[in-house]
Amino acid sequence: MYAIIETGGKQYKVQEGDVITVELLHAEAGETVSIDKVLMVNKDGQLTVGAPYVAGAKVELKVEENGKAPKIVVFKYKAKKNSRRKKGHRQPFTKATVVKIEA
């Protein structure tokens, strides 16, 4: 059994027991979060597709940790203009385990 969920503007294919890294969810480590934006569910070969979401389906995630990704450097440069701009960014994320898929 697997499902396709939407969170943080992205789509993820998940199965029970999977550990996924998603955009930051506002929950502390150890809490359980319920995602009801389920786009598709495959249960025992039966495919259920939502329009846009599957009615009554939800996926429960247990938050393992919140953190920040490694720093990326954004560097803007304009030739012959003595214009340089350097900026760093660390994207926040949530690591979570899929506990249960309800369809």
C-alpha positions as CSV (number, residue, x, y, z in Angstrom):
1,M,0.0,0.0,0.0
2,Y,1.3,3.4,-0.9
3,A,0.0,7.0,-1.3
4,I,1.0,10.2,-2.9
5,I,0.7,13.2,-0.6
6,E,1.2,16.9,-1.1
7,T,2.9,19.1,1.5
8,G,5.0,22.2,1.2
9,G,4.1,22.6,-2.4
10,K,5.7,19.2,-3.3
11,Q,4.5,15.7,-3.9
12,Y,5.8,12.6,-2.1
13,K,5.2,8.9,-2.7
14,V,5.0,7.3,0.8
15,Q,4.6,3.8,2.3
16,E,4.2,2.9,5.9
17,G,7.6,2.9,7.7
18,D,9.2,5.3,5.2
19,V,11.4,8.2,6.5
20,I,10.9,11.3,4.5
21,T,12.3,14.8,4.5
22,V,9.7,17.5,3.8
23,E,9.4,21.3,4.1
24,L,9.2,22.5,7.6
25,L,6.1,21.4,9.5
26,H,5.3,23.4,12.6
27,A,5.4,20.5,15.1
28,E,7.9,19.4,17.7
29,A,9.9,16.2,17.6
30,G,7.8,13.2,18.7
31,E,4.5,14.8,17.7
32,T,2.1,13.2,15.2
33,V,1.0,15.2,12.2
34,S,-2.0,14.3,10.0
35,I,-1.8,15.1,6.3
36,D,-5.2,15.1,4.5
37,K,-3.9,16.3,1.1
38,V,-3.7,12.8,-0.4
39,L,-3.7,12.8,-4.2
40,M,-3.7,9.1,-4.8
41,V,-3.9,5.8,-2.8
42,N,-3.0,2.3,-4.1
43,K,-4.4,-0.3,-1.7
44,D,-4.1,-4.0,-2.7
45,G,-3.9,-3.1,-6.4
46,Q,-6.9,-0.8,-6.2
47,L,-6.0,2.6,-7.4
48,T,-8.0,5.6,-6.0
49,V,-7.3,9.0,-7.6
50,G,-8.6,12.2,-6.1
51,A,-10.0,15.2,-7.8
52,P,-7.9,16.9,-6.5
53,Y,-7.7,15.0,-3.2
54,V,-9.0,11.6,-2.1
55,A,-12.0,12.1,0.2
56,G,-11.6,10.6,3.7
57,A,-7.9,9.6,3.1
58,K,-5.2,10.8,5.4
59,V,-1.6,9.9,6.2
60,E,-0.1,10.2,9.7
61,L,3.5,11.3,10.1
62,K,5.6,11.1,13.3
63,V,8.1,14.0,13.4
64,E,11.6,12.7,14.1
65,E,13.5,16.0,14.0
66,N,13.5,19.6,12.6
67,G,16.6,21.0,11.2
68,K,18.3,23.1,8.5
69,A,19.9,21.9,5.2
70,P,23.5,22.7,4.4
71,K,24.2,26.2,3.4
72,I,24.0,27.2,-0.2
73,V,25.7,30.4,-1.4
74,V,23.9,32.8,-3.7
75,F,26.4,35.0,-5.5
76,K,25.3,37.8,-7.9
77,Y,27.9,39.4,-10.1
78,K,27.8,42.0,-12.8
79,A,30.9,42.3,-15.0
80,K,32.7,45.6,-15.3
81,K,30.3,47.3,-12.8
82,N,32.1,46.5,-9.5
83,S,28.8,44.9,-8.4
84,R,29.0,41.8,-6.2
85,R,26.5,40.4,-3.7
86,K,27.0,37.3,-1.6
87,K,24.2,35.7,0.4
88,G,23.8,32.4,2.2
89,H,20.7,30.4,2.8
90,R,19.8,27.3,4.8
91,Q,16.4,25.7,4.0
92,P,14.5,24.4,7.1
93,F,13.2,20.8,6.9
94,T,11.3,18.2,8.9
95,K,12.3,14.6,9.0
96,A,9.3,12.4,9.6
97,T,8.3,8.7,9.6
98,V,5.1,7.5,8.0
99,V,3.1,5.8,10.7
100,K,-0.3,5.0,9.0
101,I,-2.1,5.4,5.7
102,E,-5.9,5.5,6.0
103,A,-7.9,5.3,2.8
